[in-house]
Amino acid sequence: IKQSTGRCFDCGQRGPTYINVTIGSFVCSTCGGLLRGIAPPMRIKSVSMATFTAVEVQLMEQRGNEICKSIWLGKWNKPEPPSFDKTTENGRRDYLSDKYEKKLWYVDPSQAT
């Protein structure tokens, strides 16, 4: 499973302990909790406590944070990810909504580089 960065895909926190099995990224507990509440909800599983289906393992082997970046931040053309207020739940939720519900920076996986 590709965990190349050792950081949460959504906020950059070190040592993510959850997997977003909807898209195939590693996330922290805070982002994981918020991702469960967006529309449509993301499926989040603990790295150490959950069991994974063969399909989920295959997705994680194919994706990981770097591939997800080329999809979910594919239209973002700056070296640093979009900034947001990580200190408040609303700031983080707004960013996740922009990223996953509004798909502001989304590129179809077939066109991702």
C-alpha positions in Angstrom: 0.0 0.0 0.0 1.4 3.4 -1.0 1.9 5.7 1.9 4.6 7.7 0.3 4.3 10.9 2.3 3.4 9.8 5.8 1.0 12.7 6.0 -2.7 13.2 5.9 -3.8 13.8 2.3 -6.2 16.6 3.3 -4.4 18.6 6.0 -0.8 17.4 5.9 -0.7 16.2 9.6 2.0 13.7 10.1 1.3 10.0 10.7 -2.2 9.5 9.3 -4.0 6.5 11.0 -7.0 6.2 8.7 -7.6 5.3 5.1 -10.2 7.0 2.9 -11.2 3.8 1.0 -13.6 5.9 -1.2 -10.7 7.6 -3.1 -7.6 5.6 -1.8 -5.8 8.2 0.4 -4.4 8.3 3.9 -6.0 10.7 6.4 -5.8 11.8 10.0 -8.6 11.2 12.5 -9.9 14.8 12.4 -10.2 14.8 8.6 -11.5 11.3 8.6 -14.3 12.3 10.9 -15.3 15.3 8.8 -15.1 13.3 5.5 -17.8 10.9 6.9 -20.1 13.9 7.1 -19.8 15.4 3.6 -22.0 14.6 0.7 -21.7 11.9 -0.5 -20.0 10.5 2.7 -16.5 9.0 2.3 -15.8 5.6 3.7 -13.0 5.9 6.3 -11.3 2.9 7.9 -8.6 2.6 10.6 -5.3 1.4 9.4 -4.7 -0.8 12.4 -8.2 -1.8 13.5 -10.2 -2.5 10.3 -10.2 -5.3 7.8 -10.0 -4.5 4.2 -11.6 -6.2 1.2 -9.5 -7.3 -1.8 -11.0 -4.4 -3.8 -10.0 -1.9 -1.1 -6.4 -3.2 -0.9 -6.2 -3.1 -4.7 -7.4 0.6 -4.7 -4.8 1.5 -2.1 -2.1 -0.2 -4.1 -3.1 1.7 -7.2 -3.7 5.1 -5.6 -2.2 6.5 -2.4 -1.8 10.2 -1.6 0.4 11.1 -4.7 -2.1 9.7 -7.2 -5.0 11.2 -5.3 -3.2 14.6 -5.5 -3.1 14.4 -9.3 -6.9 13.7 -9.3 -8.4 15.8 -6.5 -5.9 18.7 -6.8 -5.3 18.2 -10.5 -6.4 21.7 -11.4 -4.4 23.4 -8.6 -1.4 24.7 -10.3 0.8 25.8 -7.3 3.4 23.7 -5.6 1.8 24.0 -2.2 -1.7 22.7 -1.6 -4.6 25.2 -1.1 -4.4 26.8 2.3 -7.2 26.8 4.8 -7.7 27.4 8.5 -6.7 24.1 10.1 -7.4 25.4 13.6 -11.1 25.4 13.2 -13.6 22.7 12.3 -15.4 25.1 9.9 -12.2 26.0 8.1 -11.4 22.4 7.6 -15.0 21.4 6.6 -15.1 24.3 4.1 -11.9 23.1 2.5 -13.1 19.5 2.3 -16.4 20.7 0.8 -14.5 22.7 -1.9 -12.3 19.7 -2.6 -14.8 16.8 -2.6 -18.4 18.2 -2.9 -17.7 21.2 -5.3 -14.8 19.4 -6.9 -13.0 22.7 -7.5 -9.7 21.1 -8.4 -10.9 17.7 -9.6 -9.5 16.1 -12.7 -11.0 12.8 -14.0 -8.6 9.9 -13.2 -8.2 9.1 -16.9 -6.8 12.5 -17.4 -4.7 12.9 -14.2 -0.9 13.1 -14.6 
